Amino acid sequence: MTSHGYTVGAGAEYRLADNVSLRGEYRYVALGRNTTVDPLGAVWTTDLSEHVVRIGAAYRFGQFGGPVTASAAPVLSPTWTGLYVGAGLGGDVIAPHVAGSFAGVLDFNASGLGGADVGGTFTIGYDRQIAPKWVVGAFGLIDAGTNGGAKVSASTGAGGVAISSDLAAMKWGWTVGGRVGYLVAPETLVYLLGGYSGTTAQSITYNFLGFPGTAPTREYHGATFGGGFERFFSDRISARAEYRVTHLEARDDLASDFMTSLSAGGTVHTLRGVLAYHFPTP
């Protein structure tokens, strides 16, 4: 089934080299509501509106924006060793795995019932350049996000609501970890990261066959891996584009109200664009 709607958004593009640029873009896509009927006769209604965040690089053939002269190119003297703080925006996608039993009469096991959200990040860290081309560091960060209360629902053929639920989404989280990077240029770092995270999901309110309830809020823990690149565009300010994936360990203490048992885990994919300020080295 193909849905139609409208898209609005904005972005920014920054020239990294003669023919290479980095761009960040946000789009809001409104596709209305989509209704489908499964083989069992249940009518599923889904809100298809979404927030889309993209960070990418582009190569332009031929001359890009005129020749670069020595006088036009600023001379940077970045220092990779030292303390920094940063803040950024982006998006998260959560793909949960949920299993449980409802009132002892309905068992379910489902994956991918999550959605996307818009998120922000605050980070603090310390880097050290240990060789002419290598940088290592440690960091801590806090993420926050919202999906605007998106829901999914299904009804019986007669039109009565059978199932409705908030979509899983990240509320806030933290990560502590480290990174190691290689300097492809004096002002540009490509890096890998790893760490340990705690993630708290948005509270989920549901209604199964006329029995309402709210799943308890819990913090999930797991390992985080990812990577990105960072570039100074002044001696103290840098911009980075970063991707992280967090594998959340399952919890089985989520049952409440009419739920006999409920366990959940999953994966969170995080994309951020971050501006960082690097403090002078004493």
C-alpha contacts under 8 A as a table, 3 or more apart, distances in Angstrom:
res1	aa1	res2	aa2	distance
3	S	31	L	6.12
3	S	34	N	7.60
4	H	31	L	5.49
5	G	29	V	7.19
5	G	30	A	5.44
5	G	31	L	4.37
5	G	32	G	6.97
6	Y	29	V	5.97
6	Y	30	A	5.50
6	Y	31	L	6.84
7	T	27	R	6.51
7	T	28	Y	5.59
7	T	29	V	4.54
7	T	30	A	6.43
8	V	27	R	5.58
8	V	28	Y	5.41
8	V	29	V	6.83
9	G	25	E	7.36
9	G	26	Y	5.34
9	G	27	R	4.10
9	G	28	Y	5.99
10	A	25	E	5.87
10	A	26	Y	5.58
10	A	27	R	6.67
11	G	23	R	7.15
11	G	24	G	5.44
11	G	25	E	4.04
11	G	26	Y	6.06
12	A	23	R	5.62
12	A	24	G	5.48
12	A	25	E	6.54
13	E	21	S	6.62
13	E	22	L	5.59
13	E	23	R	4.07
13	E	24	G	6.43
14	Y	21	S	5.44
14	Y	22	L	5.14
14	Y	23	R	6.14
15	R	18	D	7.51
15	R	19	N	7.85
15	R	20	V	6.24
15	R	21	S	4.20
15	R	22	L	6.30
16	L	19	N	7.90
16	L	20	V	5.58
16	L	21	S	5.04
16	L	22	L	6.62
17	A	20	V	5.06
17	A	21	S	6.78
18	D	63	Q	7.66
18	D	64	F	6.32
18	D	67	P	7.88
18	D	68	V	7.11
19	N	59	Y	5.55
19	N	60	R	5.10
19	N	61	F	6.85
19	N	62	G	7.61
19	N	63	Q	7.13
19	N	64	F	5.65
20	V	57	A	6.95
20	V	58	A	5.67
20	V	59	Y	4.69
20	V	60	R	6.46
21	S	57	A	5.63
21	S	58	A	5.31
21	S	59	Y	6.67
22	L	55	I	7.50
22	L	56	G	5.90
22	L	57	A	4.49
22	L	58	A	6.44
23	R	55	I	5.78
23	R	56	G	5.47
23	R	57	A	6.14
23	R	58	A	7.69
24	G	53	V	7.58
24	G	54	R	5.78
24	G	55	I	4.45
24	G	56	G	6.59
24	G	273	G	7.57
25	E	53	V	5.79
25	E	54	R	5.16
25	E	55	I	6.40
26	Y	51	H	7.41
26	Y	52	V	5.72
26	Y	53	V	4.60
26	Y	54	R	6.47
27	R	51	H	6.00
27	R	52	V	5.04
27	R	53	V	6.48
28	Y	49	S	7.56
28	Y	50	E	6.02
28	Y	51	H	4.74
28	Y	52	V	6.21
29	V	49	S	5.56
29	V	50	E	5.30
29	V	51	H	6.34
29	V	52	V	7.46
30	A	48	L	6.81
30	A	49	S	4.29
30	A	50	E	6.57
31	L	47	D	7.74
31	L	48	L	5.32
31	L	49	S	5.31
32	G	47	D	6.12
32	G	48	L	5.83
32	G	49	S	6.22
33	R	45	T	6.64
33	R	46	T	5.58
33	R	47	D	4.53
33	R	48	L	5.82
33	R	49	S	7.90
34	N	45	T	5.64
34	N	46	T	5.29
34	N	47	D	6.45
34	N	48	L	6.79
35	T	43	V	6.69
35	T	44	W	5.49
35	T	45	T	4.44
35	T	46	T	6.51
36	T	43	V	5.67
36	T	44	W	5.22
36	T	45	T	6.66
37	V	40	L	7.93
37	V	41	G	5.86
37	V	42	A	5.58
37	V	43	V	4.45
37	V	44	W	6.13
38	D	41	G	5.46
38	D	42	A	5.60
38	D	43	V	6.64
38	D	44	W	7.60
39	P	42	A	7.55
41	G	156	T	6.65
41	G	157	G	5.88
42	A	154	A	6.11
42	A	155	S	5.55
42	A	156	T	4.92
42	A	157	G	6.10
43	V	154	A	5.01
43	V	155	S	4.81
43	V	156	T	5.98
43	V	157	G	6.53
43	V	159	G	7.99
44	W	152	V	7.56
44	W	153	S	5.70
44	W	154	A	3.99
44	W	155	S	6.40
45	T	152	V	6.25
45	T	153	S	5.28
45	T	154	A	5.86
46	T	151	K	7.11
46	T	152	V	5.17
46	T	153	S	6.67
47	D	150	A	7.00
47	D	151	K	6.96
47	D	152	V	7.09
50	E	116	A	7.16
51	H	91	G	7.97
51	H	116	A	7.11
51	H	117	D	6.71
51	H	118	V	6.76
52	V	91	G	7.33
53	V	90	G	5.95
53	V	91	G	5.91
53	V	271	L	7.90
55	I	241	A	6.92
55	I	273	G	7.47
60	R	63	Q	7.68
60	R	64	F	6.51
61	F	64	F	7.55
63	Q	66	G	6.14
63	Q	67	P	7.13
64	F	67	P	7.50
68	V	72	A	6.36
68	V	73	A	6.79
69	T	72	A	5.17
69	T	73	A	6.39
70	A	73	A	5.44
70	A	74	P	7.99
71	S	74	P	7.32
76	L	187	E	7.37
76	L	232	F	7.93
76	L	233	F	7.55
76	L	234	S	6.30
76	L	235	D	5.84
77	S	187	E	7.92
77	S	235	D	5.59
78	P	186	P	7.53
78	P	187	E	6.28
78	P	232	F	6.74
78	P	234	S	7.38
78	P	235	D	4.72
78	P	236	R	6.82
79	T	82	G	7.47
79	T	235	D	7.38
79	T	281	T	7.97
80	W	127	D	6.32
80	W	128	R	6.28
80	W	129	Q	5.94
80	W	135	V	7.29
81	T	126	Y	7.42
81	T	127	D	5.10
81	T	128	R	4.13
81	T	129	Q	5.44
81	T	281	T	7.22
82	G	126	Y	5.53
82	G	127	D	5.49
82	G	128	R	6.41
82	G	278	H	6.86
82	G	279	F	6.53
82	G	280	P	7.08
82	G	281	T	5.71
83	L	124	I	7.62
83	L	125	G	5.86
83	L	126	Y	4.43
83	L	127	D	6.63
83	L	278	H	6.00
83	L	279	F	5.66
83	L	281	T	7.92
84	Y	124	I	5.83
84	Y	125	G	5.54
84	Y	126	Y	6.22
84	Y	276	A	6.47
84	Y	277	Y	5.46
84	Y	278	H	4.29
84	Y	279	F	5.84
85	V	122	F	7.66
85	V	123	T	5.72
85	V	124	I	4.41
85	V	125	G	6.56
85	V	276	A	5.48
85	V	277	Y	5.50
85	V	278	H	6.79
86	G	122	F	5.83
86	G	123	T	5.15
86	G	124	I	6.38
86	G	274	V	6.36
86	G	275	L	5.43
86	G	276	A	3.90
86	G	277	Y	6.12
87	A	120	G	7.43
87	A	121	T	5.43
87	A	122	F	4.48
87	A	123	T	6.22
87	A	274	V	5.40
87	A	275	L	5.72
87	A	276	A	6.61
88	G	120	G	5.65
88	G	121	T	5.18
88	G	122	F	6.74
88	G	272	R	6.33
88	G	273	G	5.34
88	G	274	V	3.95
88	G	275	L	6.09
89	L	118	V	7.68
89	L	119	G	5.87
89	L	120	G	4.41
89	L	121	T	6.31
89	L	272	R	5.53
89	L	273	G	5.65
89	L	274	V	6.70
90	G	118	V	6.03
90	G	119	G	5.36
90	G	120	G	6.23
90	G	270	T	7.61
90	G	271	L	5.47
90	G	272	R	4.35
90	G	273	G	6.11
91	G	116	A	7.00
91	G	117	D	5.61
91	G	118	V	4.47
91	G	119	G	5.06
91	G	120	G	7.80
91	G	145	G	7.80
91	G	270	T	6.05
91	G	271	L	5.48
91	G	272	R	6.68
92	D	116	A	5.56
92	D	117	D	5.29
92	D	118	V	6.39
92	D	119	G	6.46
92	D	145	G	7.50
92	D	170	M	7.55
92	D	268	V	6.78
92	D	269	H	5.55
92	D	270	T	4.54
92	D	271	L	6.41
93	V	114	G	7.42
93	V	115	G	5.80
93	V	116	A	4.38
93	V	117	D	6.54
93	V	169	A	7.64
93	V	268	V	5.70
93	V	269	H	5.07
93	V	270	T	6.61
94	I	112	G	7.93
94	I	114	G	5.35
94	I	115	G	5.88
94	I	116	A	6.58
94	I	168	A	6.98
94	I	169	A	6.14
94	I	170	M	7.14
94	I	266	G	7.25
94	I	267	T	5.81
94	I	268	V	4.41
94	I	269	H	6.34
95	A	111	S	6.93
95	A	112	G	4.69
95	A	113	L	6.53
95	A	114	G	5.15
95	A	115	G	7.21
95	A	266	G	5.57
95	A	267	T	5.25
95	A	268	V	6.36
96	P	111	S	5.74
96	P	112	G	5.54
96	P	113	L	6.30
96	P	114	G	6.03
96	P	168	A	7.34
96	P	264	A	6.75
96	P	265	G	5.56
96	P	266	G	3.92
96	P	267	T	6.17
97	H	109	N	7.62
97	H	110	A	5.88
97	H	111	S	4.31
97	H	112	G	6.57
97	H	113	L	7.69
97	H	264	A	5.53
97	H	265	G	5.32
97	H	266	G	5.18
98	V	108	F	7.92
98	V	109	N	5.85
98	V	110	A	5.37
98	V	111	S	6.24
98	V	262	L	7.30
98	V	263	S	5.84
98	V	264	A	4.44
98	V	265	G	6.75
99	A	107	D	7.70
99	A	108	F	5.61
99	A	109	N	4.26
99	A	110	A	6.35
99	A	262	L	5.81
99	A	263	S	5.40
99	A	264	A	6.46
100	G	107	D	5.85
100	G	108	F	5.63
100	G	109	N	6.68
100	G	259	M	7.51
100	G	260	T	7.34
100	G	261	S	4.97
100	G	262	L	4.10
100	G	263	S	6.14
101	S	104	G	5.77
101	S	105	V	7.14
101	S	106	L	5.59
101	S	107	D	4.33
101	S	108	F	6.38
101	S	259	M	6.13
101	S	260	T	5.34
101	S	261	S	5.18
101	S	262	L	6.56
102	F	105	V	6.05
102	F	106	L	5.02
102	F	107	D	6.27
102	F	258	F	6.33
102	F	259	M	4.62
102	F	260	T	5.54
102	F	261	S	7.18
103	A	106	L	6.88
103	A	258	F	5.48
103	A	259	M	5.62
103	A	260	T	5.42
104	G	107	D	7.51
104	G	260	T	6.09
110	A	113	L	7.22
113	L	167	L	6.51
113	L	168	A	6.81
114	G	167	L	5.24
114	G	168	A	4.51
114	G	169	A	6.34
115	G	147	N	7.56
115	G	167	L	6.21
115	G	168	A	6.35
115	G	169	A	6.25
116	A	147	N	6.34
116	A	169	A	6.94
117	D	145	G	6.07
117	D	146	T	5.20
117	D	147	N	4.20
117	D	148	G	7.74
117	D	169	A	6.76
117	D	170	M	7.51
118	V	145	G	5.45
118	V	146	T	5.72
118	V	147	N	6.42
119	G	143	D	6.80
119	G	144	A	5.33
119	G	145	G	3.90
119	G	146	T	6.56
120	G	143	D	5.69
120	G	144	A	5.36
120	G	145	G	6.36
120	G	272	R	7.70
121	T	141	L	6.82
121	T	142	I	5.63
121	T	143	D	4.52
121	T	144	A	6.53
121	T	272	R	7.63
121	T	274	V	7.81
122	F	141	L	5.59
122	F	142	I	5.38
122	F	143	D	6.73
123	T	139	F	7.08
123	T	140	G	5.80
123	T	141	L	4.12
123	T	142	I	6.44
124	I	139	F	5.74
124	I	140	G	5.59
124	I	141	L	6.35
125	G	137	G	7.13
125	G	138	A	5.59
125	G	139	F	3.94
125	G	140	G	6.19
126	Y	137	G	5.44
126	Y	138	A	5.53
126	Y	139	F	6.40
127	D	135	V	6.67
127	D	136	V	5.66
127	D	137	G	3.99
127	D	138	A	6.58
128	R	135	V	5.58
128	R	136	V	5.48
128	R	137	G	5.98
129	Q	132	P	7.25
129	Q	133	K	7.80
129	Q	134	W	5.88
129	Q	135	V	4.25
129	Q	136	V	6.45
130	I	134	W	5.86
130	I	135	V	5.82
130	I	136	V	7.12
131	A	134	W	5.05
131	A	135	V	7.16
133	K	182	Y	5.58
133	K	183	L	4.90
133	K	184	V	7.54
134	W	180	V	7.41
134	W	181	G	5.80
134	W	182	Y	4.83
134	W	183	L	6.18
135	V	180	V	5.80
135	V	181	G	5.10
135	V	182	Y	6.40
135	V	183	L	7.59
136	V	178	G	7.49
136	V	179	R	5.73
136	V	180	V	4.41
136	V	181	G	6.28
137	G	178	G	5.48
137	G	179	R	5.33
137	G	180	V	6.53
138	A	176	V	7.77
138	A	177	G	5.78
138	A	178	G	4.10
138	A	179	R	6.35
139	F	176	V	5.89
139	F	177	G	5.58
139	F	178	G	5.82
139	F	179	R	7.97
140	G	174	W	7.44
140	G	175	T	5.71
140	G	176	V	4.40
140	G	177	G	6.52
141	L	174	W	5.64
141	L	175	T	5.39
141	L	176	V	6.61
142	I	172	W	7.29
142	I	173	G	5.74
142	I	174	W	4.46
142	I	175	T	6.64
143	D	172	W	5.33
143	D	173	G	5.03
143	D	174	W	6.10
144	A	170	M	7.24
144	A	171	K	5.66
144	A	172	W	4.09
144	A	173	G	6.44
145	G	169	A	7.81
145	G	170	M	5.76
145	G	171	K	5.19
145	G	172	W	6.12
146	T	149	G	7.62
146	T	169	A	6.91
146	T	170	M	6.73
146	T	171	K	6.21
147	N	150	A	6.16
147	N	169	A	6.47
149	G	166	D	6.67
149	G	167	L	7.56
150	A	166	D	6.03
150	A	167	L	5.81
151	K	164	S	7.16
151	K	165	S	5.63
151	K	166	D	4.26
151	K	167	L	5.19
152	V	164	S	5.73
152	V	165	S	5.55
152	V	166	D	6.34
152	V	167	L	6.51
153	S	161	V	7.44
153	S	162	A	7.72
153	S	163	I	5.44
153	S	164	S	4.00
153	S	165	S	6.34
154	A	161	V	6.16
154	A	162	A	5.73
154	A	163	I	5.07
154	A	164	S	6.28
155	S	158	A	7.73
155	S	159	G	5.63
155	S	160	G	5.28
155	S	161	V	4.13
155	S	162	A	4.71
155	S	163	I	6.57
156	T	159	G	5.32
156	T	160	G	5.40
156	T	161	V	6.37
156	T	162	A	6.04
157	G	160	G	7.46
161	V	164	S	7.31
161	V	209	L	7.29
161	V	210	G	7.79
162	A	207	N	7.57
162	A	208	F	6.02
162	A	209	L	4.63
162	A	210	G	6.90
163	I	206	Y	7.43
163	I	207	N	5.56
163	I	208	F	4.71
163	I	209	L	6.04
163	I	210	G	8.00
164	S	206	Y	5.48
164	S	207	N	5.19
164	S	208	F	6.74
165	S	204	I	6.81
165	S	205	T	5.83
165	S	206	Y	4.14
165	S	207	N	6.44
166	D	204	I	5.26
166	D	205	T	5.83
166	D	206	Y	6.54
167	L	204	I	7.19
168	A	201	A	6.82
168	A	202	Q	6.65
168	A	204	I	6.92
169	A	201	A	5.63
169	A	202	Q	5.56
170	M	173	G	7.64
170	M	199	T	7.06
170	M	200	T	6.24
170	M	201	A	4.41
170	M	202	Q	5.70
171	K	199	T	7.71
171	K	200	T	5.66
171	K	201	A	4.98
171	K	202	Q	4.91
172	W	199	T	6.12
172	W	200	T	5.50
172	W	201	A	7.06
173	G	197	S	7.07
173	G	198	G	5.42
173	G	199	T	4.17
173	G	200	T	5.92
174	W	197	S	5.49
174	W	198	G	5.36
174	W	199	T	6.61
175	T	195	G	6.45
175	T	196	Y	5.60
175	T	197	S	4.24
175	T	198	G	6.59
175	T	224	T	7.78
176	V	195	G	5.45
176	V	196	Y	5.69
176	V	197	S	6.64
177	G	193	L	7.23
177	G	194	G	5.57
177	G	195	G	3.77
177	G	196	Y	6.35
178	G	193	L	5.73
178	G	194	G	5.77
178	G	195	G	6.33
179	R	191	Y	6.54
179	R	192	L	5.56
179	R	193	L	4.14
179	R	194	G	6.45
180	V	191	Y	5.47
180	V	192	L	5.63
180	V	193	L	6.57
181	G	189	L	5.99
181	G	190	V	5.31
181	G	191	Y	3.79
181	G	192	L	6.32
182	Y	189	L	5.59
182	Y	190	V	5.38
182	Y	191	Y	6.25
183	L	186	P	6.19
183	L	187	E	7.45
183	L	188	T	5.73
183	L	189	L	4.51
183	L	190	V	6.42
184	V	188	T	5.85
184	V	189	L	6.10
184	V	190	V	7.02
185	A	188	T	5.00
185	A	189	L	7.18
186	P	189	L	8.00
187	E	231	R	5.52
187	E	232	F	5.26
187	E	233	F	7.79
188	T	229	F	7.18
188	T	230	E	5.69
188	T	231	R	4.35
188	T	232	F	6.66
189	L	229	F	5.43
189	L	230	E	5.09
189	L	231	R	6.33
190	V	227	G	7.75
190	V	228	G	5.99
190	V	229	F	4.27
190	V	230	E	6.53
191	Y	227	G	5.48
191	Y	228	G	5.57
191	Y	229	F	5.96
192	L	225	F	7.76
192	L	226	G	5.87
192	L	227	G	4.12
192	L	228	G	6.67
193	L	225	F	5.72
193	L	226	G	5.24
193	L	227	G	5.44
194	G	223	A	7.54
194	G	224	T	5.49
194	G	225	F	4.43
194	G	226	G	6.48
195	G	223	A	5.96
195	G	224	T	5.09
195	G	225	F	6.61
196	Y	221	H	7.47
196	Y	222	G	5.91
196	Y	223	A	4.66
196	Y	224	T	5.65
197	S	221	H	5.60
197	S	222	G	5.52
197	S	223	A	6.10
197	S	224	T	6.38
197	S	246	T	7.28
198	G	219	E	6.22
198	G	220	Y	5.52
198	G	221	H	4.46
198	G	222	G	6.74
199	T	219	E	5.38
199	T	220	Y	5.08
199	T	221	H	6.29
200	T	217	T	7.13
200	T	218	R	5.99
200	T	219	E	4.45
200	T	220	Y	6.24
201	A	217	T	6.79
201	A	218	R	7.10
201	A	219	E	7.20
202	Q	217	T	7.19
203	S	214	T	7.18
203	S	215	A	6.52
203	S	216	P	6.74
203	S	217	T	5.56
204	I	214	T	5.71
204	I	215	A	5.45
204	I	216	P	7.75
205	T	212	P	7.56
205	T	213	G	5.88
205	T	214	T	4.27
205	T	215	A	6.39
206	Y	212	P	5.74
206	Y	213	G	5.49
206	Y	214	T	6.09
206	Y	215	A	7.86
207	N	210	G	5.90
207	N	211	F	5.39
207	N	212	P	4.13
207	N	213	G	6.27
208	F	211	F	5.19
208	F	212	P	6.38
211	F	258	F	7.20
212	P	257	D	7.98
213	G	256	S	7.32
213	G	257	D	5.72
213	G	258	F	7.24
214	T	256	S	7.19
214	T	257	D	7.43
215	A	254	L	6.43
215	A	255	A	6.97
215	A	256	S	6.17
216	P	254	L	6.06
216	P	255	A	7.72
216	P	256	S	7.05
218	R	254	L	7.84
220	Y	248	L	5.94
220	Y	249	E	6.47
220	Y	250	A	7.50
220	Y	251	R	7.35
220	Y	265	G	7.58
221	H	248	L	5.41
221	H	249	E	5.85
222	G	246	T	6.37
222	G	247	H	5.34
222	G	248	L	4.56
222	G	249	E	5.62
223	A	246	T	5.67
223	A	247	H	5.71
223	A	248	L	7.24
224	T	244	R	6.59
224	T	245	V	5.61
224	T	246	T	4.28
224	T	247	H	6.59
225	F	244	R	5.64
225	F	245	V	5.57
225	F	246	T	6.63
226	G	242	E	7.44
226	G	243	Y	5.45
226	G	244	R	4.23
226	G	245	V	6.13
227	G	242	E	5.80
227	G	243	Y	5.65
227	G	244	R	6.68
228	G	240	R	7.02
228	G	241	A	5.50
228	G	242	E	4.25
228	G	243	Y	6.17
229	F	240	R	5.59
229	F	241	A	5.75
229	F	242	E	6.73
230	E	238	S	6.63
230	E	239	A	5.59
230	E	240	R	4.06
230	E	241	A	6.62
231	R	238	S	5.34
231	R	239	A	5.49
231	R	240	R	6.36
232	F	235	D	6.72
232	F	236	R	7.32
232	F	237	I	5.83
232	F	238	S	3.98
232	F	239	A	6.40
233	F	237	I	6.21
233	F	238	S	5.79
233	F	239	A	7.52
234	S	237	I	5.25
234	S	238	S	6.96
236	R	277	Y	5.69
236	R	278	H	5.05
236	R	279	F	6.99
236	R	280	P	7.80
237	I	275	L	7.06
237	I	276	A	5.73
237	I	277	Y	4.86
237	I	278	H	6.37
238	S	275	L	5.83
238	S	276	A	5.29
238	S	277	Y	6.67
238	S	278	H	7.83
239	A	273	G	7.28
239	A	274	V	5.69
239	A	275	L	4.61
239	A	276	A	6.30
240	R	273	G	5.76
240	R	274	V	5.21
240	R	275	L	6.54
240	R	276	A	7.95
241	A	271	L	7.64
241	A	272	R	5.93
241	A	273	G	4.64
241	A	274	V	6.50
242	E	271	L	5.82
242	E	272	R	5.31
242	E	273	G	6.45
242	E	274	V	7.96
243	Y	269	H	7.51
243	Y	270	T	5.71
243	Y	271	L	4.62
243	Y	272	R	6.57
244	R	269	H	5.94
244	R	270	T	5.02
244	R	271	L	6.50
245	V	267	T	6.98
245	V	268	V	5.69
245	V	269	H	4.58
245	V	270	T	6.19
246	T	267	T	5.63
246	T	268	V	5.12
246	T	269	H	6.55
247	H	266	G	6.26
247	H	267	T	4.68
247	H	268	V	6.69
248	L	265	G	5.45
248	L	266	G	5.23
248	L	267	T	5.70
248	L	268	V	7.59
249	E	265	G	5.46
249	E	266	G	7.11
250	A	263	S	6.54
250	A	264	A	5.13
250	A	265	G	3.91
250	A	266	G	7.17
251	R	254	L	7.08
251	R	263	S	5.33
251	R	264	A	5.53
251	R	265	G	6.39
252	D	255	A	7.71
252	D	261	S	7.53
252	D	262	L	5.91
252	D	263	S	4.00
252	D	264	A	6.68
253	D	261	S	7.86
253	D	262	L	6.87
253	D	263	S	6.60
254	L	261	S	7.26
254	L	262	L	5.26
254	L	263	S	5.99
254	L	264	A	7.78
255	A	258	F	7.98
255	A	259	M	5.23
255	A	260	T	6.20
255	A	261	S	4.94
255	A	262	L	4.80
255	A	263	S	7.61
256	S	259	M	5.37
256	S	260	T	7.55
259	M	262	L	6.75
